[in-house]
Amino acid sequence: MLKPIKAVWIAMLISVAPATHANSVSWEIVNLSFDDGATASGRFTLDTTTNLITDFDISTTAGNTLTTAFEYTPSTARITGQNNAPGSGWPSDFLQLDSLAGAVPGATRELFLAFSGPLVLGGTATILFDGTLGRTSYEKQLGGEGSGPQRLVIGPGVVDPPINVPEPAQALWLVAAITAWGLSTIYRRRGRGASASRALGVTERR
């Protein structure tokens, strides 16, 4: 029969360990290029439970059409559209980011990435492109009246297979549980050693 302390640590490990199987996966964007000579790179995080993108950090460089670089992060932009938007005319798997007010003086920067298929753990996906507006991903800038400059993704826009992203709090709990388990084991072994010494009549000299 398990001793109470041992049972508590086992319960902690059992309860915490499954939680560390991440519900979030991080996707890396590589080799994405625009028709004005610019490129984009970065990552975004997908919650596999809700199938929603929850975090992002994507940078685009300056080109001939959009002459300034921009980094899309939660502090500079927000998600204005993503997966499964019926009637949008786009594939069901996409991400649209728009800059926050003031991030681009007097204008709004927008990045639209359409994916070749669902973003699933263990799968692969590409960013759609064929150089034709309406069937490709793009980045544009809106300012004042009407549309501003726009550039299209021309390829290849590969999205690497995702990487597990453990929840920080869950990971810390698991480390704490394992550490506590180890310390309690050492303490019990020392206690047994001391008991054995006393049983053999061994005393400490002072």
TORFIVEX-580055 format. One record per residue (C-alpha): residue number from 1; residue in three letters; x, z, y. Coordinates in Angstrom, 3 decimals. Layout:
<atoms>
<atom><n>NUM</n><res>ALA</res><xx>X</xx><zz>Z</zz><yy>Y</yy></atom>
...
</atoms>
This chain:
<atoms>
<atom><n>1</n><res>MET</res><xx>0.000</xx><zz>0.000</zz><yy>0.000</yy></atom>
<atom><n>2</n><res>LEU</res><xx>1.300</xx><zz>-0.914</zz><yy>3.465</yy></atom>
<atom><n>3</n><res>LYS</res><xx>2.284</xx><zz>1.899</zz><yy>5.778</yy></atom>
<atom><n>4</n><res>PRO</res><xx>0.255</xx><zz>2.006</zz><yy>9.034</yy></atom>
<atom><n>5</n><res>ILE</res><xx>3.127</xx><zz>0.815</zz><yy>11.294</yy></atom>
<atom><n>6</n><res>LYS</res><xx>4.003</xx><zz>-2.035</zz><yy>8.957</yy></atom>
<atom><n>7</n><res>ALA</res><xx>0.376</xx><zz>-3.095</zz><yy>8.776</yy></atom>
<atom><n>8</n><res>VAL</res><xx>0.118</xx><zz>-3.158</zz><yy>12.574</yy></atom>
<atom><n>9</n><res>TRP</res><xx>3.150</xx><zz>-5.459</zz><yy>12.943</yy></atom>
<atom><n>10</n><res>ILE</res><xx>1.901</xx><zz>-7.811</zz><yy>10.256</yy></atom>
<atom><n>11</n><res>ALA</res><xx>-1.467</xx><zz>-7.971</zz><yy>11.983</yy></atom>
<atom><n>12</n><res>MET</res><xx>0.242</xx><zz>-8.806</zz><yy>15.281</yy></atom>
<atom><n>13</n><res>LEU</res><xx>2.287</xx><zz>-11.588</zz><yy>13.709</yy></atom>
<atom><n>14</n><res>ILE</res><xx>-0.743</xx><zz>-13.050</zz><yy>11.962</yy></atom>
<atom><n>15</n><res>SER</res><xx>-2.846</xx><zz>-12.981</zz><yy>15.129</yy></atom>
<atom><n>16</n><res>VAL</res><xx>-0.151</xx><zz>-14.359</zz><yy>17.417</yy></atom>
<atom><n>17</n><res>ALA</res><xx>1.556</xx><zz>-16.977</zz><yy>15.250</yy></atom>
<atom><n>18</n><res>PRO</res><xx>-1.403</xx><zz>-19.385</zz><yy>14.992</yy></atom>
<atom><n>19</n><res>ALA</res><xx>-1.854</xx><zz>-19.217</zz><yy>18.769</yy></atom>
<atom><n>20</n><res>THR</res><xx>1.636</xx><zz>-20.584</zz><yy>19.273</yy></atom>
<atom><n>21</n><res>HIS</res><xx>0.616</xx><zz>-23.867</zz><yy>17.670</yy></atom>
<atom><n>22</n><res>ALA</res><xx>0.286</xx><zz>-25.530</zz><yy>21.036</yy></atom>
<atom><n>23</n><res>ASN</res><xx>-2.985</xx><zz>-26.993</zz><yy>22.219</yy></atom>
<atom><n>24</n><res>SER</res><xx>-0.922</xx><zz>-28.843</zz><yy>24.816</yy></atom>
<atom><n>25</n><res>VAL</res><xx>1.389</xx><zz>-31.801</zz><yy>24.296</yy></atom>
<atom><n>26</n><res>SER</res><xx>3.738</xx><zz>-33.375</zz><yy>26.825</yy></atom>
<atom><n>27</n><res>TRP</res><xx>4.048</xx><zz>-37.158</zz><yy>27.086</yy></atom>
<atom><n>28</n><res>GLU</res><xx>7.099</xx><zz>-38.828</zz><yy>28.625</yy></atom>
<atom><n>29</n><res>ILE</res><xx>6.816</xx><zz>-42.075</zz><yy>30.590</yy></atom>
<atom><n>30</n><res>VAL</res><xx>9.805</xx><zz>-44.386</zz><yy>30.221</yy></atom>
<atom><n>31</n><res>ASN</res><xx>10.712</xx><zz>-47.909</zz><yy>31.374</yy></atom>
<atom><n>32</n><res>LEU</res><xx>7.651</xx><zz>-48.416</zz><yy>33.546</yy></atom>
<atom><n>33</n><res>SER</res><xx>8.215</xx><zz>-51.143</zz><yy>36.159</yy></atom>
<atom><n>34</n><res>PHE</res><xx>6.164</xx><zz>-52.659</zz><yy>38.983</yy></atom>
<atom><n>35</n><res>ASP</res><xx>5.993</xx><zz>-56.240</zz><yy>40.229</yy></atom>
<atom><n>36</n><res>ASP</res><xx>7.761</xx><zz>-55.304</zz><yy>43.490</yy></atom>
<atom><n>37</n><res>GLY</res><xx>10.924</xx><zz>-54.106</zz><yy>41.739</yy></atom>
<atom><n>38</n><res>ALA</res><xx>10.052</xx><zz>-50.403</zz><yy>41.687</yy></atom>
<atom><n>39</n><res>THR</res><xx>9.974</xx><zz>-48.149</zz><yy>38.635</yy></atom>
<atom><n>40</n><res>ALA</res><xx>8.208</xx><zz>-44.964</zz><yy>37.535</yy></atom>
<atom><n>41</n><res>SER</res><xx>9.153</xx><zz>-42.115</zz><yy>35.243</yy></atom>
<atom><n>42</n><res>GLY</res><xx>8.011</xx><zz>-38.599</zz><yy>34.452</yy></atom>
<atom><n>43</n><res>ARG</res><xx>5.619</xx><zz>-36.755</zz><yy>32.219</yy></atom>
<atom><n>44</n><res>PHE</res><xx>2.093</xx><zz>-35.424</zz><yy>31.892</yy></atom>
<atom><n>45</n><res>THR</res><xx>0.543</xx><zz>-32.741</zz><yy>29.689</yy></atom>
<atom><n>46</n><res>LEU</res><xx>-2.607</xx><zz>-33.226</zz><yy>27.621</yy></atom>
<atom><n>47</n><res>ASP</res><xx>-4.817</xx><zz>-30.421</zz><yy>26.314</yy></atom>
<atom><n>48</n><res>THR</res><xx>-5.688</xx><zz>-31.627</zz><yy>22.809</yy></atom>
<atom><n>49</n><res>THR</res><xx>-8.708</xx><zz>-29.339</zz><yy>22.590</yy></atom>
<atom><n>50</n><res>THR</res><xx>-10.496</xx><zz>-30.713</zz><yy>25.653</yy></atom>
<atom><n>51</n><res>ASN</res><xx>-8.747</xx><zz>-34.124</zz><yy>25.619</yy></atom>
<atom><n>52</n><res>LEU</res><xx>-7.993</xx><zz>-33.633</zz><yy>29.304</yy></atom>
<atom><n>53</n><res>ILE</res><xx>-4.716</xx><zz>-33.986</zz><yy>31.191</yy></atom>
<atom><n>54</n><res>THR</res><xx>-3.883</xx><zz>-30.659</zz><yy>32.805</yy></atom>
<atom><n>55</n><res>ASP</res><xx>-0.451</xx><zz>-31.128</zz><yy>34.359</yy></atom>
<atom><n>56</n><res>PHE</res><xx>1.712</xx><zz>-33.993</zz><yy>35.613</yy></atom>
<atom><n>57</n><res>ASP</res><xx>4.999</xx><zz>-34.834</zz><yy>37.318</yy></atom>
<atom><n>58</n><res>ILE</res><xx>5.434</xx><zz>-38.587</zz><yy>37.816</yy></atom>
<atom><n>59</n><res>SER</res><xx>7.812</xx><zz>-40.177</zz><yy>40.303</yy></atom>
<atom><n>60</n><res>THR</res><xx>7.687</xx><zz>-43.749</zz><yy>41.595</yy></atom>
<atom><n>61</n><res>THR</res><xx>10.558</xx><zz>-45.382</zz><yy>43.455</yy></atom>
<atom><n>62</n><res>ALA</res><xx>10.475</xx><zz>-47.529</zz><yy>46.579</yy></atom>
<atom><n>63</n><res>GLY</res><xx>9.943</xx><zz>-51.266</zz><yy>46.203</yy></atom>
<atom><n>64</n><res>ASN</res><xx>9.184</xx><zz>-54.363</zz><yy>48.238</yy></atom>
<atom><n>65</n><res>THR</res><xx>5.442</xx><zz>-53.618</zz><yy>48.489</yy></atom>
<atom><n>66</n><res>LEU</res><xx>5.423</xx><zz>-49.838</zz><yy>48.733</yy></atom>
<atom><n>67</n><res>THR</res><xx>8.617</xx><zz>-49.099</zz><yy>50.610</yy></atom>
<atom><n>68</n><res>THR</res><xx>8.721</xx><zz>-45.344</zz><yy>50.087</yy></atom>
<atom><n>69</n><res>ALA</res><xx>9.134</xx><zz>-43.266</zz><yy>46.924</yy></atom>
<atom><n>70</n><res>PHE</res><xx>6.547</xx><zz>-40.668</zz><yy>45.930</yy></atom>
<atom><n>71</n><res>GLU</res><xx>6.357</xx><zz>-37.833</zz><yy>43.409</yy></atom>
<atom><n>72</n><res>TYR</res><xx>2.941</xx><zz>-37.005</zz><yy>41.967</yy></atom>
<atom><n>73</n><res>THR</res><xx>2.743</xx><zz>-33.285</zz><yy>41.157</yy></atom>
<atom><n>74</n><res>PRO</res><xx>-0.103</xx><zz>-30.742</zz><yy>41.457</yy></atom>
<atom><n>75</n><res>SER</res><xx>1.306</xx><zz>-29.786</zz><yy>44.878</yy></atom>
<atom><n>76</n><res>THR</res><xx>1.129</xx><zz>-33.364</zz><yy>46.217</yy></atom>
<atom><n>77</n><res>ALA</res><xx>-1.691</xx><zz>-34.999</zz><yy>44.259</yy></atom>
<atom><n>78</n><res>ARG</res><xx>-4.790</xx><zz>-34.374</zz><yy>42.170</yy></atom>
<atom><n>79</n><res>ILE</res><xx>-6.441</xx><zz>-35.985</zz><yy>39.163</yy></atom>
<atom><n>80</n><res>THR</res><xx>-9.402</xx><zz>-38.062</zz><yy>40.371</yy></atom>
<atom><n>81</n><res>GLY</res><xx>-10.233</xx><zz>-39.717</zz><yy>37.069</yy></atom>
<atom><n>82</n><res>GLN</res><xx>-9.207</xx><zz>-39.648</zz><yy>33.448</yy></atom>
<atom><n>83</n><res>ASN</res><xx>-10.242</xx><zz>-40.179</zz><yy>29.829</yy></atom>
<atom><n>84</n><res>ASN</res><xx>-13.680</xx><zz>-41.372</zz><yy>28.790</yy></atom>
<atom><n>85</n><res>ALA</res><xx>-15.300</xx><zz>-42.448</zz><yy>32.060</yy></atom>
<atom><n>86</n><res>PRO</res><xx>-18.247</xx><zz>-44.642</zz><yy>30.928</yy></atom>
<atom><n>87</n><res>GLY</res><xx>-18.962</xx><zz>-47.741</zz><yy>32.954</yy></atom>
<atom><n>88</n><res>SER</res><xx>-15.622</xx><zz>-47.694</zz><yy>34.741</yy></atom>
<atom><n>89</n><res>GLY</res><xx>-14.679</xx><zz>-51.107</zz><yy>33.370</yy></atom>
<atom><n>90</n><res>TRP</res><xx>-11.380</xx><zz>-49.670</zz><yy>32.224</yy></atom>
<atom><n>91</n><res>PRO</res><xx>-10.209</xx><zz>-48.531</zz><yy>28.785</yy></atom>
<atom><n>92</n><res>SER</res><xx>-11.526</xx><zz>-45.107</zz><yy>27.841</yy></atom>
<atom><n>93</n><res>ASP</res><xx>-8.038</xx><zz>-43.604</zz><yy>28.004</yy></atom>
<atom><n>94</n><res>PHE</res><xx>-6.515</xx><zz>-43.538</zz><yy>31.487</yy></atom>
<atom><n>95</n><res>LEU</res><xx>-5.170</xx><zz>-41.333</zz><yy>34.280</yy></atom>
<atom><n>96</n><res>GLN</res><xx>-5.787</xx><zz>-41.713</zz><yy>38.011</yy></atom>
<atom><n>97</n><res>LEU</res><xx>-3.896</xx><zz>-39.645</zz><yy>40.568</yy></atom>
<atom><n>98</n><res>ASP</res><xx>-4.513</xx><zz>-39.545</zz><yy>44.330</yy></atom>
<atom><n>99</n><res>SER</res><xx>-2.298</xx><zz>-37.834</zz><yy>46.869</yy></atom>
<atom><n>100</n><res>LEU</res><xx>-3.591</xx><zz>-34.737</zz><yy>48.633</yy></atom>
<atom><n>101</n><res>ALA</res><xx>-4.449</xx><zz>-34.793</zz><yy>52.304</yy></atom>
<atom><n>102</n><res>GLY</res><xx>-1.280</xx><zz>-34.757</zz><yy>54.376</yy></atom>
<atom><n>103</n><res>ALA</res><xx>1.053</xx><zz>-35.629</zz><yy>51.507</yy></atom>
<atom><n>104</n><res>VAL</res><xx>1.281</xx><zz>-39.188</zz><yy>52.867</yy></atom>
<atom><n>105</n><res>PRO</res><xx>0.803</xx><zz>-39.150</zz><yy>56.666</yy></atom>
<atom><n>106</n><res>GLY</res><xx>-2.293</xx><zz>-41.151</zz><yy>57.613</yy></atom>
<atom><n>107</n><res>ALA</res><xx>-2.751</xx><zz>-42.596</zz><yy>54.118</yy></atom>
<atom><n>108</n><res>THR</res><xx>-3.561</xx><zz>-41.921</zz><yy>50.463</yy></atom>
<atom><n>109</n><res>ARG</res><xx>-1.250</xx><zz>-42.880</zz><yy>47.610</yy></atom>
<atom><n>110</n><res>GLU</res><xx>-2.912</xx><zz>-43.715</zz><yy>44.289</yy></atom>
<atom><n>111</n><res>LEU</res><xx>-1.464</xx><zz>-44.198</zz><yy>40.801</yy></atom>
<atom><n>112</n><res>PHE</res><xx>-3.596</xx><zz>-45.582</zz><yy>37.972</yy></atom>
<atom><n>113</n><res>LEU</res><xx>-2.289</xx><zz>-45.671</zz><yy>34.392</yy></atom>
<atom><n>114</n><res>ALA</res><xx>-4.419</xx><zz>-47.136</zz><yy>31.607</yy></atom>
<atom><n>115</n><res>PHE</res><xx>-3.310</xx><zz>-46.426</zz><yy>28.036</yy></atom>
<atom><n>116</n><res>SER</res><xx>-3.501</xx><zz>-48.648</zz><yy>24.976</yy></atom>
<atom><n>117</n><res>GLY</res><xx>-5.301</xx><zz>-46.008</zz><yy>22.947</yy></atom>
<atom><n>118</n><res>PRO</res><xx>-6.112</xx><zz>-42.313</zz><yy>22.589</yy></atom>
<atom><n>119</n><res>LEU</res><xx>-3.304</xx><zz>-39.856</zz><yy>23.309</yy></atom>
<atom><n>120</n><res>VAL</res><xx>-3.047</xx><zz>-37.940</zz><yy>20.057</yy></atom>
<atom><n>121</n><res>LEU</res><xx>-0.376</xx><zz>-35.677</zz><yy>18.619</yy></atom>
<atom><n>122</n><res>GLY</res><xx>1.877</xx><zz>-37.674</zz><yy>16.325</yy></atom>
<atom><n>123</n><res>GLY</res><xx>0.700</xx><zz>-41.004</zz><yy>17.738</yy></atom>
<atom><n>124</n><res>THR</res><xx>2.195</xx><zz>-43.492</zz><yy>20.148</yy></atom>
<atom><n>125</n><res>ALA</res><xx>0.737</xx><zz>-45.231</zz><yy>23.185</yy></atom>
<atom><n>126</n><res>THR</res><xx>1.738</xx><zz>-47.750</zz><yy>25.804</yy></atom>
<atom><n>127</n><res>ILE</res><xx>0.689</xx><zz>-48.176</zz><yy>29.409</yy></atom>
<atom><n>128</n><res>LEU</res><xx>-1.409</xx><zz>-51.314</zz><yy>29.755</yy></atom>
<atom><n>129</n><res>PHE</res><xx>-0.043</xx><zz>-54.211</zz><yy>31.759</yy></atom>
<atom><n>130</n><res>ASP</res><xx>-0.394</xx><zz>-57.976</zz><yy>31.931</yy></atom>
<atom><n>131</n><res>GLY</res><xx>0.101</xx><zz>-58.555</zz><yy>35.641</yy></atom>
<atom><n>132</n><res>THR</res><xx>-3.582</xx><zz>-59.217</zz><yy>36.354</yy></atom>
<atom><n>133</n><res>LEU</res><xx>-5.579</xx><zz>-56.879</zz><yy>38.576</yy></atom>
<atom><n>134</n><res>GLY</res><xx>-8.409</xx><zz>-55.387</zz><yy>36.561</yy></atom>
<atom><n>135</n><res>ARG</res><xx>-6.425</xx><zz>-55.537</zz><yy>33.328</yy></atom>
<atom><n>136</n><res>THR</res><xx>-3.316</xx><zz>-53.650</zz><yy>34.305</yy></atom>
<atom><n>137</n><res>SER</res><xx>-2.124</xx><zz>-50.333</zz><yy>35.688</yy></atom>
<atom><n>138</n><res>TYR</res><xx>-1.156</xx><zz>-50.120</zz><yy>39.354</yy></atom>
<atom><n>139</n><res>GLU</res><xx>-0.078</xx><zz>-48.055</zz><yy>42.333</yy></atom>
<atom><n>140</n><res>LYS</res><xx>-1.453</xx><zz>-48.561</zz><yy>45.820</yy></atom>
<atom><n>141</n><res>GLN</res><xx>-1.670</xx><zz>-46.991</zz><yy>49.237</yy></atom>
<atom><n>142</n><res>LEU</res><xx>-4.872</xx><zz>-46.700</zz><yy>51.239</yy></atom>
<atom><n>143</n><res>GLY</res><xx>-4.640</xx><zz>-46.034</zz><yy>54.938</yy></atom>
<atom><n>144</n><res>GLY</res><xx>-7.012</xx><zz>-46.418</zz><yy>57.832</yy></atom>
<atom><n>145</n><res>GLU</res><xx>-9.466</xx><zz>-49.253</zz><yy>57.231</yy></atom>
<atom><n>146</n><res>GLY</res><xx>-9.567</xx><zz>-51.331</zz><yy>54.055</yy></atom>
<atom><n>147</n><res>SER</res><xx>-7.057</xx><zz>-51.541</zz><yy>51.268</yy></atom>
<atom><n>148</n><res>GLY</res><xx>-3.353</xx><zz>-51.200</zz><yy>51.801</yy></atom>
<atom><n>149</n><res>PRO</res><xx>-0.397</xx><zz>-52.533</zz><yy>49.849</yy></atom>
<atom><n>150</n><res>GLN</res><xx>-0.744</xx><zz>-52.566</zz><yy>46.070</yy></atom>
<atom><n>151</n><res>ARG</res><xx>1.682</xx><zz>-53.209</zz><yy>43.233</yy></atom>
<atom><n>152</n><res>LEU</res><xx>0.925</xx><zz>-53.865</zz><yy>39.567</yy></atom>
<atom><n>153</n><res>VAL</res><xx>2.634</xx><zz>-52.527</zz><yy>36.486</yy></atom>
<atom><n>154</n><res>ILE</res><xx>4.350</xx><zz>-55.413</zz><yy>34.716</yy></atom>
<atom><n>155</n><res>GLY</res><xx>5.813</xx><zz>-53.485</zz><yy>31.787</yy></atom>
<atom><n>156</n><res>PRO</res><xx>6.730</xx><zz>-52.274</zz><yy>29.423</yy></atom>
<atom><n>157</n><res>GLY</res><xx>5.428</xx><zz>-48.801</zz><yy>30.335</yy></atom>
<atom><n>158</n><res>VAL</res><xx>6.069</xx><zz>-47.134</zz><yy>27.015</yy></atom>
<atom><n>159</n><res>VAL</res><xx>4.789</xx><zz>-43.580</zz><yy>26.596</yy></atom>
<atom><n>160</n><res>ASP</res><xx>6.975</xx><zz>-41.678</zz><yy>24.149</yy></atom>
<atom><n>161</n><res>PRO</res><xx>5.410</xx><zz>-39.689</zz><yy>21.291</yy></atom>
<atom><n>162</n><res>PRO</res><xx>4.379</xx><zz>-36.260</zz><yy>22.569</yy></atom>
<atom><n>163</n><res>ILE</res><xx>6.258</xx><zz>-32.987</zz><yy>22.284</yy></atom>
<atom><n>164</n><res>ASN</res><xx>4.620</xx><zz>-29.640</zz><yy>21.532</yy></atom>
<atom><n>165</n><res>VAL</res><xx>4.365</xx><zz>-27.365</zz><yy>24.564</yy></atom>
<atom><n>166</n><res>PRO</res><xx>3.924</xx><zz>-23.703</zz><yy>23.508</yy></atom>
<atom><n>167</n><res>GLU</res><xx>1.907</xx><zz>-21.544</zz><yy>25.854</yy></atom>
<atom><n>168</n><res>PRO</res><xx>4.440</xx><zz>-19.253</zz><yy>27.629</yy></atom>
<atom><n>169</n><res>ALA</res><xx>2.383</xx><zz>-16.101</zz><yy>27.183</yy></atom>
<atom><n>170</n><res>GLN</res><xx>1.807</xx><zz>-16.779</zz><yy>23.500</yy></atom>
<atom><n>171</n><res>ALA</res><xx>5.480</xx><zz>-17.503</zz><yy>22.910</yy></atom>
<atom><n>172</n><res>LEU</res><xx>6.474</xx><zz>-14.245</zz><yy>24.627</yy></atom>
<atom><n>173</n><res>TRP</res><xx>4.004</xx><zz>-12.283</zz><yy>22.512</yy></atom>
<atom><n>174</n><res>LEU</res><xx>5.453</xx><zz>-13.780</zz><yy>19.350</yy></atom>
<atom><n>175</n><res>VAL</res><xx>9.033</xx><zz>-12.912</zz><yy>20.401</yy></atom>
<atom><n>176</n><res>ALA</res><xx>7.937</xx><zz>-9.373</zz><yy>21.272</yy></atom>
<atom><n>177</n><res>ALA</res><xx>6.201</xx><zz>-8.930</zz><yy>17.931</yy></atom>
<atom><n>178</n><res>ILE</res><xx>9.203</xx><zz>-10.160</zz><yy>15.953</yy></atom>
<atom><n>179</n><res>THR</res><xx>11.576</xx><zz>-7.954</zz><yy>17.975</yy></atom>
<atom><n>180</n><res>ALA</res><xx>9.404</xx><zz>-4.900</zz><yy>17.473</yy></atom>
<atom><n>181</n><res>TRP</res><xx>9.173</xx><zz>-5.635</zz><yy>13.755</yy></atom>
<atom><n>182</n><res>GLY</res><xx>12.984</xx><zz>-5.836</zz><yy>13.521</yy></atom>
<atom><n>183</n><res>LEU</res><xx>13.502</xx><zz>-2.603</zz><yy>15.445</yy></atom>
<atom><n>184</n><res>SER</res><xx>10.987</xx><zz>-0.727</zz><yy>13.321</yy></atom>
<atom><n>185</n><res>THR</res><xx>12.705</xx><zz>-1.985</zz><yy>10.151</yy></atom>
<atom><n>186</n><res>ILE</res><xx>16.118</xx><zz>-0.767</zz><yy>11.388</yy></atom>
<atom><n>187</n><res>TYR</res><xx>14.635</xx><zz>2.605</zz><yy>12.347</yy></atom>
<atom><n>188</n><res>ARG</res><xx>13.030</xx><zz>3.057</zz><yy>8.920</yy></atom>
<atom><n>189</n><res>ARG</res><xx>16.276</xx><zz>2.130</zz><yy>7.118</yy></atom>
<atom><n>190</n><res>ARG</res><xx>18.245</xx><zz>4.632</zz><yy>9.184</yy></atom>
<atom><n>191</n><res>GLY</res><xx>15.633</xx><zz>7.268</zz><yy>8.445</yy></atom>
<atom><n>192</n><res>ARG</res><xx>15.893</xx><zz>6.612</zz><yy>4.702</yy></atom>
<atom><n>193</n><res>GLY</res><xx>19.707</xx><zz>6.773</zz><yy>4.906</yy></atom>
<atom><n>194</n><res>ALA</res><xx>19.608</xx><zz>10.149</zz><yy>6.625</yy></atom>
<atom><n>195</n><res>SER</res><xx>17.132</xx><zz>11.494</zz><yy>4.053</yy></atom>
<atom><n>196</n><res>ALA</res><xx>19.357</xx><zz>10.362</zz><yy>1.194</yy></atom>
<atom><n>197</n><res>SER</res><xx>22.381</xx><zz>12.063</zz><yy>2.769</yy></atom>
<atom><n>198</n><res>ARG</res><xx>20.519</xx><zz>15.342</zz><yy>3.081</yy></atom>
<atom><n>199</n><res>ALA</res><xx>19.346</xx><zz>15.086</zz><yy>-0.514</yy></atom>
<atom><n>200</n><res>LEU</res><xx>22.981</xx><zz>14.764</zz><yy>-1.662</yy></atom>
<atom><n>201</n><res>GLY</res><xx>24.011</xx><zz>17.798</zz><yy>0.364</yy></atom>
<atom><n>202</n><res>VAL</res><xx>26.059</xx><zz>15.809</zz><yy>2.859</yy></atom>
<atom><n>203</n><res>THR</res><xx>26.313</xx><zz>17.569</zz><yy>6.197</yy></atom>
<atom><n>204</n><res>GLU</res><xx>27.823</xx><zz>16.419</zz><yy>9.464</yy></atom>
<atom><n>205</n><res>ARG</res><xx>30.945</xx><zz>18.245</zz><yy>10.559</yy></atom>
<atom><n>206</n><res>ARG</res><xx>30.927</xx><zz>19.591</zz><yy>14.085</yy></atom>
</atoms>
